Amino acid sequence: MVKPSGSNKVDEVCVPMFLESRTGRPVIQMGNYRFNMWSGSRGPRARWICVKVHSGCPATLITLDNVIVKQKPHNH
């Protein structure tokens, strides 16, 4: 479980849910945020980008064997 960056609530924890999009691609849903797997991800390490990346959001996740090991915050 990862506490969202920039959250003011100490007890707020977002549980990542590994899902599939309507087209069958892997996505992660964390609270109100959704991440798509970066197309260059291979093997046990994967990079995930916020679905608002085209609106300028820099948020990313790095997972290793489906465990979040690194997170950059959202700007929205």
N, CA, C, O and CB atoms as a CASP TS submission, in Angstrom:
PFRMAT TS
TARGET T0000
AUTHOR 0000-0000-0000
METHOD Language model
MODEL 1
PARENT N/A
ATOM      1  N   MET     1       0.838  -1.175   0.000  1.00  0.00           N
ATOM      2  CA  MET     1       0.000   0.000   0.000  1.00  0.00           C
ATOM      3  C   MET     1       0.883   1.238   0.000  1.00  0.00           C
ATOM      4  O   MET     1       1.921   1.279   0.660  1.00  0.00           O
ATOM      5  CB  MET     1      -0.954  -0.002   1.209  1.00  0.00           C
ATOM      6  N   VAL     2       0.456   2.238  -0.745  1.00  0.00           N
ATOM      7  CA  VAL     2       1.236   3.459  -0.875  1.00  0.00           C
ATOM      8  C   VAL     2       0.349   4.642  -0.552  1.00  0.00           C
ATOM      9  O   VAL     2      -0.766   4.742  -1.063  1.00  0.00           O
ATOM     10  CB  VAL     2       1.839   3.592  -2.291  1.00  0.00           C
ATOM     11  N   LYS     3       0.831   5.539   0.291  1.00  0.00           N
ATOM     12  CA  LYS     3       0.105   6.769   0.583  1.00  0.00           C
ATOM     13  C   LYS     3       0.329   7.717  -0.583  1.00  0.00           C
ATOM     14  O   LYS     3       1.472   7.915  -0.993  1.00  0.00           O
ATOM     15  CB  LYS     3       0.568   7.410   1.941  1.00  0.00           C
ATOM     16  N   PRO     4      -0.730   8.312  -1.132  1.00  0.00           N
ATOM     17  CA  PRO     4      -0.558   9.198  -2.273  1.00  0.00           C
ATOM     18  C   PRO     4       0.256  10.422  -1.908  1.00  0.00           C
ATOM     19  O   PRO     4       0.078  10.990  -0.830  1.00  0.00           O
ATOM     20  CB  PRO     4      -1.903   9.616  -2.822  1.00  0.00           C
ATOM     21  N   SER     5       1.147  10.833  -2.797  1.00  0.00           N
ATOM     22  CA  SER     5       1.961  12.011  -2.572  1.00  0.00           C
ATOM     23  C   SER     5       1.074  13.246  -2.559  1.00  0.00           C
ATOM     24  O   SER     5       0.149  13.360  -3.362  1.00  0.00           O
ATOM     25  CB  SER     5       3.056  12.135  -3.647  1.00  0.00           C
ATOM     26  N   GLY     6       1.353  14.162  -1.656  1.00  0.00           N
ATOM     27  CA  GLY     6       0.592  15.391  -1.593  1.00  0.00           C
ATOM     28  C   GLY     6      -0.711  15.276  -0.829  1.00  0.00           C
ATOM     29  O   GLY     6      -1.458  16.250  -0.739  1.00  0.00           O
ATOM     30  N   SER     7      -0.996  14.122  -0.284  1.00  0.00           N
ATOM     31  CA  SER     7      -2.236  13.945   0.463  1.00  0.00           C
ATOM     32  C   SER     7      -2.094  14.587   1.832  1.00  0.00           C
ATOM     33  O   SER     7      -1.052  14.465   2.476  1.00  0.00           O
ATOM     34  CB  SER     7      -2.595  12.447   0.597  1.00  0.00           C
ATOM     35  N   ASN     8      -3.137  15.268   2.277  1.00  0.00           N
ATOM     36  CA  ASN     8      -3.121  15.900   3.590  1.00  0.00           C
ATOM     37  C   ASN     8      -3.651  14.984   4.678  1.00  0.00           C
ATOM     38  O   ASN     8      -3.495  15.280   5.863  1.00  0.00           O
ATOM     39  CB  ASN     8      -3.928  17.170   3.561  1.00  0.00           C
ATOM     40  N   LYS     9      -4.264  13.896   4.306  1.00  0.00           N
ATOM     41  CA  LYS     9      -4.832  12.976   5.282  1.00  0.00           C
ATOM     42  C   LYS     9      -3.799  11.927   5.666  1.00  0.00           C
ATOM     43  O   LYS     9      -3.318  11.175   4.818  1.00  0.00           O
ATOM     44  CB  LYS     9      -6.105  12.306   4.727  1.00  0.00           C
ATOM     45  N   VAL    10      -3.464  11.884   6.948  1.00  0.00           N
ATOM     46  CA  VAL    10      -2.449  10.951   7.426  1.00  0.00           C
ATOM     47  C   VAL    10      -2.917   9.513   7.290  1.00  0.00           C
ATOM     48  O   VAL    10      -2.116   8.631   6.983  1.00  0.00           O
ATOM     49  CB  VAL    10      -2.095  11.249   8.876  1.00  0.00           C
ATOM     50  N   ASP    11      -4.217   9.259   7.517  1.00  0.00           N
ATOM     51  CA  ASP    11      -4.710   7.890   7.514  1.00  0.00           C
ATOM     52  C   ASP    11      -5.181   7.430   6.137  1.00  0.00           C
ATOM     53  O   ASP    11      -5.663   6.305   6.006  1.00  0.00           O
ATOM     54  CB  ASP    11      -5.832   7.755   8.501  1.00  0.00           C
ATOM     55  N   GLU    12      -5.055   8.268   5.109  1.00  0.00           N
ATOM     56  CA  GLU    12      -5.515   7.890   3.776  1.00  0.00           C
ATOM     57  C   GLU    12      -4.469   7.021   3.080  1.00  0.00           C
ATOM     58  O   GLU    12      -3.326   7.438   2.895  1.00  0.00           O
ATOM     59  CB  GLU    12      -5.820   9.145   2.932  1.00  0.00           C
ATOM     60  N   VAL    13      -4.866   5.832   2.703  1.00  0.00           N
ATOM     61  CA  VAL    13      -3.979   4.907   2.014  1.00  0.00           C
ATOM     62  C   VAL    13      -4.698   4.399   0.775  1.00  0.00           C
ATOM     63  O   VAL    13      -5.860   3.997   0.839  1.00  0.00           O
ATOM     64  CB  VAL    13      -3.550   3.728   2.943  1.00  0.00           C
ATOM     65  N   CYS    14      -3.997   4.420  -0.352  1.00  0.00           N
ATOM     66  CA  CYS    14      -4.580   3.914  -1.593  1.00  0.00           C
ATOM     67  C   CYS    14      -4.007   2.532  -1.872  1.00  0.00           C
ATOM     68  O   CYS    14      -2.793   2.332  -1.873  1.00  0.00           O
ATOM     69  CB  CYS    14      -4.305   4.882  -2.785  1.00  0.00           C
ATOM     70  N   VAL    15      -4.888   1.604  -2.104  1.00  0.00           N
ATOM     71  CA  VAL    15      -4.476   0.246  -2.431  1.00  0.00           C
ATOM     72  C   VAL    15      -4.453   0.124  -3.950  1.00  0.00           C
ATOM     73  O   VAL    15      -5.477   0.347  -4.595  1.00  0.00           O
ATOM     74  CB  VAL    15      -5.433  -0.820  -1.785  1.00  0.00           C
ATOM     75  N   PRO    16      -3.313  -0.223  -4.532  1.00  0.00           N
ATOM     76  CA  PRO    16      -3.266  -0.364  -5.992  1.00  0.00           C
ATOM     77  C   PRO    16      -4.044  -1.592  -6.453  1.00  0.00           C
ATOM     78  O   PRO    16      -3.902  -2.682  -5.900  1.00  0.00           O
ATOM     79  CB  PRO    16      -1.812  -0.456  -6.474  1.00  0.00           C
ATOM     80  N   MET    17      -4.866  -1.391  -7.472  1.00  0.00           N
ATOM     81  CA  MET    17      -5.613  -2.499  -8.062  1.00  0.00           C
ATOM     82  C   MET    17      -5.095  -2.718  -9.474  1.00  0.00           C
ATOM     83  O   MET    17      -5.143  -1.810 -10.305  1.00  0.00           O
ATOM     84  CB  MET    17      -7.155  -2.218  -8.063  1.00  0.00           C
ATOM     85  N   PHE    18      -4.607  -3.906  -9.744  1.00  0.00           N
ATOM     86  CA  PHE    18      -4.118  -4.259 -11.069  1.00  0.00           C
ATOM     87  C   PHE    18      -5.301  -4.763 -11.882  1.00  0.00           C
ATOM     88  O   PHE    18      -5.893  -5.794 -11.563  1.00  0.00           O
ATOM     89  CB  PHE    18      -2.978  -5.331 -10.996  1.00  0.00           C
ATOM     90  N   LEU    19      -5.641  -4.018 -12.946  1.00  0.00           N
ATOM     91  CA  LEU    19      -6.823  -4.305 -13.748  1.00  0.00           C
ATOM     92  C   LEU    19      -6.456  -4.387 -15.222  1.00  0.00           C
ATOM     93  O   LEU    19      -5.294  -4.235 -15.597  1.00  0.00           O
ATOM     94  CB  LEU    19      -7.900  -3.237 -13.525  1.00  0.00           C
ATOM     95  N   GLU    20      -7.464  -4.628 -16.050  1.00  0.00           N
ATOM     96  CA  GLU    20      -7.302  -4.583 -17.504  1.00  0.00           C
ATOM     97  C   GLU    20      -8.214  -3.509 -18.054  1.00  0.00           C
ATOM     98  O   GLU    20      -9.332  -3.325 -17.575  1.00  0.00           O
ATOM     99  CB  GLU    20      -7.614  -5.962 -18.158  1.00  0.00           C
ATOM    100  N   SER    21      -7.731  -2.794 -19.070  1.00  0.00           N
ATOM    101  CA  SER    21      -8.565  -1.800 -19.735  1.00  0.00           C
ATOM    102  C   SER    21      -9.589  -2.508 -20.616  1.00  0.00           C
ATOM    103  O   SER    21      -9.576  -3.732 -20.741  1.00  0.00           O
ATOM    104  CB  SER    21      -7.700  -0.822 -20.574  1.00  0.00           C
ATOM    105  N   ARG    22     -10.473  -1.727 -21.221  1.00  0.00           N
ATOM    106  CA  ARG    22     -11.474  -2.316 -22.122  1.00  0.00           C
ATOM    107  C   ARG    22     -10.818  -3.014 -23.308  1.00  0.00           C
ATOM    108  O   ARG    22     -11.393  -3.932 -23.893  1.00  0.00           O
ATOM    109  CB  ARG    22     -12.439  -1.236 -22.625  1.00  0.00           C
ATOM    110  N   THR    23      -9.604  -2.572 -23.663  1.00  0.00           N
ATOM    111  CA  THR    23      -8.902  -3.175 -24.795  1.00  0.00           C
ATOM    112  C   THR    23      -7.973  -4.308 -24.371  1.00  0.00           C
ATOM    113  O   THR    23      -7.282  -4.890 -25.208  1.00  0.00           O
ATOM    114  CB  THR    23      -8.107  -2.118 -25.530  1.00  0.00           C
ATOM    115  N   GLY    24      -7.953  -4.629 -23.065  1.00  0.00           N
ATOM    116  CA  GLY    24      -7.144  -5.742 -22.582  1.00  0.00           C
ATOM    117  C   GLY    24      -5.751  -5.375 -22.121  1.00  0.00           C
ATOM    118  O   GLY    24      -4.968  -6.258 -21.769  1.00  0.00           O
ATOM    119  N   ARG    25      -5.418  -4.082 -22.114  1.00  0.00           N
ATOM    120  CA  ARG    25      -4.095  -3.653 -21.655  1.00  0.00           C
ATOM    121  C   ARG    25      -4.085  -3.517 -20.135  1.00  0.00           C
ATOM    122  O   ARG    25      -5.110  -3.190 -19.536  1.00  0.00           O
ATOM    123  CB  ARG    25      -3.693  -2.315 -22.319  1.00  0.00           C
ATOM    124  N   PRO    26      -2.927  -3.766 -19.501  1.00  0.00           N
ATOM    125  CA  PRO    26      -2.855  -3.659 -18.044  1.00  0.00           C
ATOM    126  C   PRO    26      -2.928  -2.204 -17.573  1.00  0.00           C
ATOM    127  O   PRO    26      -2.332  -1.319 -18.188  1.00  0.00           O
ATOM    128  CB  PRO    26      -1.568  -4.304 -17.536  1.00  0.00           C
ATOM    129  N   VAL    27      -3.655  -1.963 -16.488  1.00  0.00           N
ATOM    130  CA  VAL    27      -3.745  -0.647 -15.860  1.00  0.00           C
ATOM    131  C   VAL    27      -3.677  -0.827 -14.349  1.00  0.00           C
ATOM    132  O   VAL    27      -4.000  -1.892 -13.822  1.00  0.00           O
ATOM    133  CB  VAL    27      -5.058   0.094 -16.278  1.00  0.00           C
ATOM    134  N   ILE    28      -3.254   0.227 -13.662  1.00  0.00           N
ATOM    135  CA  ILE    28      -3.283   0.258 -12.203  1.00  0.00           C
ATOM    136  C   ILE    28      -4.226   1.379 -11.801  1.00  0.00           C
ATOM    137  O   ILE    28      -4.103   2.506 -12.282  1.00  0.00           O
ATOM    138  CB  ILE    28      -1.845   0.464 -11.590  1.00  0.00           C
ATOM    139  N   GLN    29      -5.159   1.071 -10.925  1.00  0.00           N
ATOM    140  CA  GLN    29      -6.066   2.071 -10.359  1.00  0.00           C
ATOM    141  C   GLN    29      -5.657   2.268  -8.913  1.00  0.00           C
ATOM    142  O   GLN    29      -5.630   1.313  -8.136  1.00  0.00           O
ATOM    143  CB  GLN    29      -7.579   1.635 -10.477  1.00  0.00           C
ATOM    144  N   MET    30      -5.334   3.524  -8.541  1.00  0.00           N
ATOM    145  CA  MET    30      -4.974   3.865  -7.160  1.00  0.00           C
ATOM    146  C   MET    30      -5.811   5.057  -6.745  1.00  0.00           C
ATOM    147  O   MET    30      -5.526   6.186  -7.143  1.00  0.00           O
ATOM    148  CB  MET    30      -3.440   4.175  -7.018  1.00  0.00           C
ATOM    149  N   GLY    31      -6.826   4.821  -5.958  1.00  0.00           N
ATOM    150  CA  GLY    31      -7.724   5.909  -5.581  1.00  0.00           C
ATOM    151  C   GLY    31      -8.403   6.450  -6.830  1.00  0.00           C
ATOM    152  O   GLY    31      -9.012   5.696  -7.589  1.00  0.00           O
ATOM    153  N   ASN    32      -8.297   7.760  -7.041  1.00  0.00           N
ATOM    154  CA  ASN    32      -8.890   8.394  -8.221  1.00  0.00           C
ATOM    155  C   ASN    32      -7.932   8.451  -9.401  1.00  0.00           C
ATOM    156  O   ASN    32      -8.280   8.998 -10.447  1.00  0.00           O
ATOM    157  CB  ASN    32      -9.347   9.790  -7.880  1.00  0.00           C
ATOM    158  N   TYR    33      -6.749   7.904  -9.257  1.00  0.00           N
ATOM    159  CA  TYR    33      -5.735   7.970 -10.311  1.00  0.00           C
ATOM    160  C   TYR    33      -5.605   6.632 -11.029  1.00  0.00           C
ATOM    161  O   TYR    33      -5.755   5.566 -10.433  1.00  0.00           O
ATOM    162  CB  TYR    33      -4.380   8.385  -9.726  1.00  0.00           C
ATOM    163  N   ARG    34      -5.321   6.720 -12.329  1.00  0.00           N
ATOM    164  CA  ARG    34      -5.150   5.510 -13.135  1.00  0.00           C
ATOM    165  C   ARG    34      -3.847   5.624 -13.914  1.00  0.00           C
ATOM    166  O   ARG    34      -3.487   6.702 -14.387  1.00  0.00           O
ATOM    167  CB  ARG    34      -6.361   5.295 -14.103  1.00  0.00           C
ATOM    168  N   PHE    35      -3.147   4.508 -14.040  1.00  0.00           N
ATOM    169  CA  PHE    35      -1.864   4.445 -14.727  1.00  0.00           C
ATOM    170  C   PHE    35      -1.916   3.391 -15.822  1.00  0.00           C
ATOM    171  O   PHE    35      -2.470   2.308 -15.635  1.00  0.00           O
ATOM    172  CB  PHE    35      -0.725   4.139 -13.734  1.00  0.00           C
ATOM    173  N   ASN    36      -1.333   3.721 -16.961  1.00  0.00           N
ATOM    174  CA  ASN    36      -1.173   2.761 -18.050  1.00  0.00           C
ATOM    175  C   ASN    36       0.262   2.270 -18.055  1.00  0.00           C
ATOM    176  O   ASN    36       1.183   3.026 -17.745  1.00  0.00           O
ATOM    177  CB  ASN    36      -1.550   3.392 -19.424  1.00  0.00           C
ATOM    178  N   MET    37       0.457   1.007 -18.404  1.00  0.00           N
ATOM    179  CA  MET    37       1.809   0.470 -18.501  1.00  0.00           C
ATOM    180  C   MET    37       2.501   1.082 -19.714  1.00  0.00           C
ATOM    181  O   MET    37       1.942   1.129 -20.810  1.00  0.00           O
ATOM    182  CB  MET    37       1.789  -1.084 -18.598  1.00  0.00           C
ATOM    183  N   TRP    38       3.727   1.548 -19.493  1.00  0.00           N
ATOM    184  CA  TRP    38       4.526   2.107 -20.571  1.00  0.00           C
ATOM    185  C   TRP    38       4.855   0.996 -21.556  1.00  0.00           C
ATOM    186  O   TRP    38       5.179  -0.121 -21.153  1.00  0.00           O
ATOM    187  CB  TRP    38       5.820   2.772 -20.026  1.00  0.00           C
ATOM    188  N   SER    39       4.775   1.295 -22.829  1.00  0.00           N
ATOM    189  CA  SER    39       4.926   0.270 -23.868  1.00  0.00           C
ATOM    190  C   SER    39       6.304  -0.382 -23.889  1.00  0.00           C
ATOM    191  O   SER    39       6.447  -1.492 -24.401  1.00  0.00           O
ATOM    192  CB  SER    39       4.649   0.872 -25.214  1.00  0.00           C
ATOM    193  N   GLY    40       7.321   0.283 -23.342  1.00  0.00           N
ATOM    194  CA  GLY    40       8.667  -0.278 -23.344  1.00  0.00           C
ATOM    195  C   GLY    40       8.964  -1.197 -22.172  1.00  0.00           C
ATOM    196  O   GLY    40      10.081  -1.701 -22.056  1.00  0.00           O
ATOM    197  N   SER    41       7.992  -1.427 -21.304  1.00  0.00           N
ATOM    198  CA  SER    41       8.218  -2.270 -20.123  1.00  0.00           C
ATOM    199  C   SER    41       8.318  -3.738 -20.519  1.00  0.00           C
ATOM    200  O   SER    41       7.481  -4.257 -21.258  1.00  0.00           O
ATOM    201  CB  SER    41       7.086  -2.076 -19.095  1.00  0.00           C
ATOM    202  N   ARG    42       9.355  -4.395 -20.015  1.00  0.00           N
ATOM    203  CA  ARG    42       9.578  -5.816 -20.298  1.00  0.00           C
ATOM    204  C   ARG    42      10.039  -6.508 -19.022  1.00  0.00           C
ATOM    205  O   ARG    42      10.702  -5.897 -18.184  1.00  0.00           O
ATOM    206  CB  ARG    42      10.626  -6.007 -21.441  1.00  0.00           C
ATOM    207  N   GLY    43       9.695  -7.758 -18.877  1.00  0.00           N
ATOM    208  CA  GLY    43      10.152  -8.544 -17.733  1.00  0.00           C
ATOM    209  C   GLY    43       9.455  -8.153 -16.441  1.00  0.00           C
ATOM    210  O   GLY    43       8.344  -7.624 -16.472  1.00  0.00           O
ATOM    211  N   PRO    44      10.104  -8.410 -15.293  1.00  0.00           N
ATOM    212  CA  PRO    44       9.458  -8.176 -13.996  1.00  0.00           C
ATOM    213  C   PRO    44       9.370  -6.695 -13.610  1.00  0.00           C
ATOM    214  O   PRO    44       8.573  -6.332 -12.745  1.00  0.00           O
ATOM    215  CB  PRO    44      10.205  -8.922 -12.923  1.00  0.00           C
ATOM    216  N   ARG    45      10.187  -5.831 -14.247  1.00  0.00           N
ATOM    217  CA  ARG    45      10.177  -4.396 -13.938  1.00  0.00           C
ATOM    218  C   ARG    45       9.290  -3.687 -14.950  1.00  0.00           C
ATOM    219  O   ARG    45       9.431  -3.880 -16.157  1.00  0.00           O
ATOM    220  CB  ARG    45      11.623  -3.799 -13.953  1.00  0.00           C
ATOM    221  N   ALA    46       8.371  -2.861 -14.447  1.00  0.00           N
ATOM    222  CA  ALA    46       7.464  -2.146 -15.346  1.00  0.00           C
ATOM    223  C   ALA    46       7.356  -0.686 -14.935  1.00  0.00           C
ATOM    224  O   ALA    46       7.396  -0.356 -13.749  1.00  0.00           O
ATOM    225  CB  ALA    46       6.069  -2.804 -15.352  1.00  0.00           C
ATOM    226  N   ARG    47       7.220   0.178 -15.924  1.00  0.00           N
ATOM    227  CA  ARG    47       6.999   1.606 -15.699  1.00  0.00           C
ATOM    228  C   ARG    47       5.560   1.907 -16.081  1.00  0.00           C
ATOM    229  O   ARG    47       5.071   1.460 -17.118  1.00  0.00           O
ATOM    230  CB  ARG    47       8.009   2.492 -16.523  1.00  0.00           C
ATOM    231  N   TRP    48       4.890   2.672 -15.230  1.00  0.00           N
ATOM    232  CA  TRP    48       3.491   3.027 -15.435  1.00  0.00           C
ATOM    233  C   TRP    48       3.384   4.541 -15.474  1.00  0.00           C
ATOM    234  O   TRP    48       4.011   5.224 -14.663  1.00  0.00           O
ATOM    235  CB  TRP    48       2.581   2.428 -14.317  1.00  0.00           C
ATOM    236  N   ILE    49       2.595   5.083 -16.407  1.00  0.00           N
ATOM    237  CA  ILE    49       2.437   6.527 -16.522  1.00  0.00           C
ATOM    238  C   ILE    49       0.981   6.909 -16.271  1.00  0.00           C
ATOM    239  O   ILE    49       0.059   6.172 -16.621  1.00  0.00           O
ATOM    240  CB  ILE    49       2.898   7.020 -17.914  1.00  0.00           C
ATOM    241  N   CYS    50       0.795   8.070 -15.661  1.00  0.00           N
ATOM    242  CA  CYS    50      -0.547   8.573 -15.382  1.00  0.00           C
ATOM    243  C   CYS    50      -1.293   8.768 -16.695  1.00  0.00           C
ATOM    244  O   CYS    50      -0.697   9.175 -17.692  1.00  0.00           O
ATOM    245  CB  CYS    50      -0.489   9.901 -14.578  1.00  0.00           C
ATOM    246  N   VAL    51      -2.589   8.483 -16.703  1.00  0.00           N
ATOM    247  CA  VAL    51      -3.381   8.643 -17.920  1.00  0.00           C
ATOM    248  C   VAL    51      -3.483  10.113 -18.331  1.00  0.00           C
ATOM    249  O   VAL    51      -3.868  10.404 -19.463  1.00  0.00           O
ATOM    250  CB  VAL    51      -4.781   8.057 -17.720  1.00  0.00           C
ATOM    251  N   LYS    52      -3.149  11.035 -17.442  1.00  0.00           N
ATOM    252  CA  LYS    52      -3.181  12.470 -17.745  1.00  0.00           C
ATOM    253  C   LYS    52      -1.813  12.977 -18.206  1.00  0.00           C
ATOM    254  O   LYS    52      -1.558  14.179 -18.150  1.00  0.00           O
ATOM    255  CB  LYS    52      -3.643  13.261 -16.515  1.00  0.00           C
ATOM    256  N   VAL    53      -0.940  12.094 -18.654  1.00  0.00           N
ATOM    257  CA  VAL    53       0.404  12.476 -19.085  1.00  0.00           C
ATOM    258  C   VAL    53       0.356  13.508 -20.211  1.00  0.00           C
ATOM    259  O   VAL    53       1.217  14.385 -20.281  1.00  0.00           O
ATOM    260  CB  VAL    53       1.185  11.241 -19.539  1.00  0.00           C
ATOM    261  N   HIS    54      -0.637  13.412 -21.090  1.00  0.00           N
ATOM    262  CA  HIS    54      -0.730  14.356 -22.206  1.00  0.00           C
ATOM    263  C   HIS    54      -1.221  15.728 -21.755  1.00  0.00           C
ATOM    264  O   HIS    54      -1.139  16.699 -22.507  1.00  0.00           O
ATOM    265  CB  HIS    54      -1.657  13.806 -23.280  1.00  0.00           C
ATOM    266  N   SER    55      -1.729  15.806 -20.535  1.00  0.00           N
ATOM    267  CA  SER    55      -2.109  17.092 -19.941  1.00  0.00           C
ATOM    268  C   SER    55      -0.983  17.640 -19.076  1.00  0.00           C
ATOM    269  O   SER    55      -1.148  18.663 -18.412  1.00  0.00           O
ATOM    270  CB  SER    55      -3.393  16.945 -19.106  1.00  0.00           C
ATOM    271  N   GLY    56       0.165  16.959 -19.083  1.00  0.00           N
ATOM    272  CA  GLY    56       1.344  17.435 -18.372  1.00  0.00           C
ATOM    273  C   GLY    56       1.608  16.806 -17.020  1.00  0.00           C
ATOM    274  O   GLY    56       2.496  17.267 -16.303  1.00  0.00           O
ATOM    275  N   CYS    57       0.876  15.774 -16.643  1.00  0.00           N
ATOM    276  CA  CYS    57       1.117  15.142 -15.345  1.00  0.00           C
ATOM    277  C   CYS    57       2.399  14.302 -15.394  1.00  0.00           C
ATOM    278  O   CYS    57       2.548  13.449 -16.269  1.00  0.00           O
ATOM    279  CB  CYS    57      -0.093  14.260 -14.935  1.00  0.00           C
ATOM    280  N   PRO    58       3.324  14.541 -14.455  1.00  0.00           N
ATOM    281  CA  PRO    58       4.590  13.804 -14.447  1.00  0.00           C
ATOM    282  C   PRO    58       4.560  12.505 -13.643  1.00  0.00           C
ATOM    283  O   PRO    58       5.589  11.841 -13.513  1.00  0.00           O
ATOM    284  CB  PRO    58       5.663  14.682 -13.907  1.00  0.00           C
ATOM    285  N   ALA    59       3.398  12.132 -13.103  1.00  0.00           N
ATOM    286  CA  ALA    59       3.321  10.975 -12.201  1.00  0.00           C
ATOM    287  C   ALA    59       3.658   9.668 -12.913  1.00  0.00           C
ATOM    288  O   ALA    59       3.169   9.391 -14.008  1.00  0.00           O
ATOM    289  CB  ALA    59       1.927  10.879 -11.590  1.00  0.00           C
ATOM    290  N   THR    60       4.500   8.881 -12.268  1.00  0.00           N
ATOM    291  CA  THR    60       4.847   7.553 -12.764  1.00  0.00           C
ATOM    292  C   THR    60       4.953   6.605 -11.575  1.00  0.00           C
ATOM    293  O   THR    60       5.128   7.028 -10.432  1.00  0.00           O
ATOM    294  CB  THR    60       6.181   7.582 -13.579  1.00  0.00           C
ATOM    295  N   LEU    61       4.845   5.336 -11.868  1.00  0.00           N
ATOM    296  CA  LEU    61       5.091   4.277 -10.895  1.00  0.00           C
ATOM    297  C   LEU    61       6.110   3.332 -11.499  1.00  0.00           C
ATOM    298  O   LEU    61       6.143   3.145 -12.715  1.00  0.00           O
ATOM    299  CB  LEU    61       3.772   3.522 -10.510  1.00  0.00           C
ATOM    300  N   ILE    62       6.931   2.743 -10.669  1.00  0.00           N
ATOM    301  CA  ILE    62       7.809   1.651 -11.079  1.00  0.00           C
ATOM    302  C   ILE    62       7.409   0.450 -10.236  1.00  0.00           C
ATOM    303  O   ILE    62       7.355   0.534  -9.009  1.00  0.00           O
ATOM    304  CB  ILE    62       9.348   2.017 -10.897  1.00  0.00           C
ATOM    305  N   THR    63       7.128  -0.665 -10.895  1.00  0.00           N
ATOM    306  CA  THR    63       6.803  -1.890 -10.166  1.00  0.00           C
ATOM    307  C   THR    63       7.849  -2.954 -10.468  1.00  0.00           C
ATOM    308  O   THR    63       8.424  -2.999 -11.555  1.00  0.00           O
ATOM    309  CB  THR    63       5.385  -2.397 -10.538  1.00  0.00           C
ATOM    310  N   LEU    64       8.074  -3.793  -9.493  1.00  0.00           N
ATOM    311  CA  LEU    64       8.956  -4.943  -9.640  1.00  0.00           C
ATOM    312  C   LEU    64       8.169  -6.139  -9.132  1.00  0.00           C
ATOM    313  O   LEU    64       7.847  -6.221  -7.946  1.00  0.00           O
ATOM    314  CB  LEU    64      10.326  -4.755  -8.855  1.00  0.00           C
ATOM    315  N   ASP    65       7.862  -7.058 -10.023  1.00  0.00           N
ATOM    316  CA  ASP    65       7.011  -8.208  -9.688  1.00  0.00           C
ATOM    317  C   ASP    65       5.695  -7.755  -9.047  1.00  0.00           C
ATOM    318  O   ASP    65       5.265  -8.306  -8.034  1.00  0.00           O
ATOM    319  CB  ASP    65       7.756  -9.168  -8.739  1.00  0.00           C
ATOM    320  N   ASN    66       5.068  -6.749  -9.650  1.00  0.00           N
ATOM    321  CA  ASN    66       3.773  -6.200  -9.216  1.00  0.00           C
ATOM    322  C   ASN    66       3.794  -5.571  -7.824  1.00  0.00           C
ATOM    323  O   ASN    66       2.755  -5.490  -7.168  1.00  0.00           O
ATOM    324  CB  ASN    66       2.739  -7.284  -9.241  1.00  0.00           C
ATOM    325  N   VAL    67       4.961  -5.126  -7.367  1.00  0.00           N
ATOM    326  CA  VAL    67       5.085  -4.389  -6.114  1.00  0.00           C
ATOM    327  C   VAL    67       5.617  -3.003  -6.460  1.00  0.00           C
ATOM    328  O   VAL    67       6.633  -2.884  -7.146  1.00  0.00           O
ATOM    329  CB  VAL    67       6.030  -5.135  -5.086  1.00  0.00           C
ATOM    330  N   ILE    68       4.942  -1.954  -5.995  1.00  0.00           N
ATOM    331  CA  ILE    68       5.380  -0.588  -6.288  1.00  0.00           C
ATOM    332  C   ILE    68       6.645  -0.299  -5.504  1.00  0.00           C
ATOM    333  O   ILE    68       6.661  -0.395  -4.276  1.00  0.00           O
ATOM    334  CB  ILE    68       4.271   0.449  -5.945  1.00  0.00           C
ATOM    335  N   VAL    69       7.721   0.059  -6.227  1.00  0.00           N
ATOM    336  CA  VAL    69       8.998   0.344  -5.586  1.00  0.00           C
ATOM    337  C   VAL    69       9.378   1.819  -5.692  1.00  0.00           C
ATOM    338  O   VAL    69      10.269   2.276  -4.976  1.00  0.00           O
ATOM    339  CB  VAL    69      10.086  -0.513  -6.198  1.00  0.00           C
ATOM    340  N   LYS    70       8.713   2.576  -6.581  1.00  0.00           N
ATOM    341  CA  LYS    70       9.025   3.991  -6.742  1.00  0.00           C
ATOM    342  C   LYS    70       7.791   4.700  -7.267  1.00  0.00           C
ATOM    343  O   LYS    70       7.041   4.150  -8.074  1.00  0.00           O
ATOM    344  CB  LYS    70      10.237   4.201  -7.696  1.00  0.00           C
ATOM    345  N   GLN    71       7.583   5.944  -6.794  1.00  0.00           N
ATOM    346  CA  GLN    71       6.414   6.702  -7.222  1.00  0.00           C
ATOM    347  C   GLN    71       6.764   8.177  -7.323  1.00  0.00           C
ATOM    348  O   GLN    71       7.393   8.731  -6.421  1.00  0.00           O
ATOM    349  CB  GLN    71       5.237   6.491  -6.252  1.00  0.00           C
ATOM    350  N   LYS    72       6.358   8.820  -8.425  1.00  0.00           N
ATOM    351  CA  LYS    72       6.475  10.270  -8.582  1.00  0.00           C
ATOM    352  C   LYS    72       5.072  10.855  -8.458  1.00  0.00           C
ATOM    353  O   LYS    72       4.108  10.244  -8.919  1.00  0.00           O
ATOM    354  CB  LYS    72       7.142  10.656  -9.963  1.00  0.00           C
ATOM    355  N   PRO    73       4.943  12.047  -7.832  1.00  0.00           N
ATOM    356  CA  PRO    73       3.620  12.607  -7.540  1.00  0.00           C
ATOM    357  C   PRO    73       2.901  13.196  -8.758  1.00  0.00           C
ATOM    358  O   PRO    73       3.512  13.522  -9.775  1.00  0.00           O
ATOM    359  CB  PRO    73       3.755  13.668  -6.496  1.00  0.00           C
ATOM    360  N   HIS    74       1.587  13.317  -8.612  1.00  0.00           N
ATOM    361  CA  HIS    74       0.731  13.938  -9.621  1.00  0.00           C
ATOM    362  C   HIS    74       0.760  15.454  -9.443  1.00  0.00           C
ATOM    363  O   HIS    74       1.159  15.952  -8.390  1.00  0.00           O
ATOM    364  CB  HIS    74      -0.725  13.401  -9.523  1.00  0.00           C
ATOM    365  N   ASN    75       0.339  16.182 -10.469  1.00  0.00           N
ATOM    366  CA  ASN    75       0.199  17.635 -10.350  1.00  0.00           C
ATOM    367  C   ASN    75      -1.259  18.055 -10.529  1.00  0.00           C
ATOM    368  O   ASN    75      -1.533  19.221 -10.813  1.00  0.00           O
ATOM    369  CB  ASN    75       1.088  18.349 -11.386  1.00  0.00           C
ATOM    370  N   HIS    76      -2.168  17.146 -10.370  1.00  0.00           N
ATOM    371  CA  HIS    76      -3.602  17.456 -10.507  1.00  0.00           C
ATOM    372  C   HIS    76      -4.405  16.793  -9.406  1.00  0.00           C
ATOM    373  O   HIS    76      -5.626  16.940  -9.358  1.00  0.00           O
ATOM    374  CB  HIS    76      -4.128  17.006 -11.878  1.00  0.00           C
TER
END
